[in-house]
Amino acid sequence: MMSSIKNTAINSNIRSFLYVILGIFSAAFGLKGFLAGSNFIDGGATGISMLISILSKTPLWLWILLLNIPFIFLGYRVIGRDFATRTALAITGLTLVVAFVHFPIITQDKLLIAIFGGFFLGAGIGFSVRGSAVIDGTEVLAIFLARRFNTTIGDIILVINILIFLTAAYLLSTEAALYSMITYLAASKTLDFVVEGIEEYIGVIIISPHSEQIRLMIIQEMRRGVTLYSGKRGYGSHGHRQEIDIVYTVITRLELSKLKAEIDKIDTEAFVVISSVKDVKGGLVKKRPLKH
């Protein structure tokens, strides 16, 4: 038993390490293969590093390292030692790759630079998050400020990035700032897809007279957990207060089409409500990495 637990922990650490390495090289490729020399920047700490590097004509890797050091200490305070250690190693790795690994310039087309530079940068950040680390400390700051001022992490990140792009418009040019916003949007959407994308959680409520058959199908065919709620049917002009079991389960988006097909085999008239679930813990759902 202890050996099995130890092997699982080792495999998890290896997988996290590979995700972080992939994230480092993807982000570095986006920075040096596309965005280098373009005057386009991203949001967050990476965007600030790029902006300072452009204005001061100093190496980008230096500012990536310097600006993220405070976020590493903040991550230790806000999230924990393991996260801070992984993040320190990931940022150091990104710094070394940006400083010493050569990537060819892929294109001179401004739109392609903005889109694909953001794509590879966002993928890099996303893979690092899957490895339980970050290579951009902005979200750590956002978590800290959100707790301090009782607001959302998304609102804090939005305010930070608005300030960054307004500064870029003033110090660089309006055109550079607009292209930089495209870069940021591409990076943000890619990050969301890499971290959540095909494994996005879906909550499904099923109301049917055949709830027991549907329950068994989800457990036996889908191999997922089920929760039953006791309810009363209330449709019609006067309402039909008939007792009924309401089936609730959480699956990933990839499993949704199979679940629908299996429900139709049992009851084509079943009332099915589908909603997005931000995150789950425990149960029989495949767990994705924590998004910091």
Secondary structure, 3 states (H helix, E strand, C coil): CHHHHHHHHHHHHHHHHHHHHHHHHHHHHHHHHHHCCCCCCCCHHHHHHHHHHHHHCCCHHHHHHHHHHHHHHHHHHHCCHHHHHHHHHHHHHHHHHHHHCCCCCCCCCHHHHHHHHHHHHHHHHHHHHHCCCCCCCHHHHHHHHHHHHCCCHHHHHHHHHHHHHHHHHHHCCHHHHHHHHHHHHHHHHHHHHHHCHHHCEEEEEEECCCHHHHHHHHHHHHCCCCEEEEEEECCCCCCCCEEEEEEEEEEEHHHHHHHHHHHHHHCCCCEEEEEEECCCCCCCCCCCCCCC
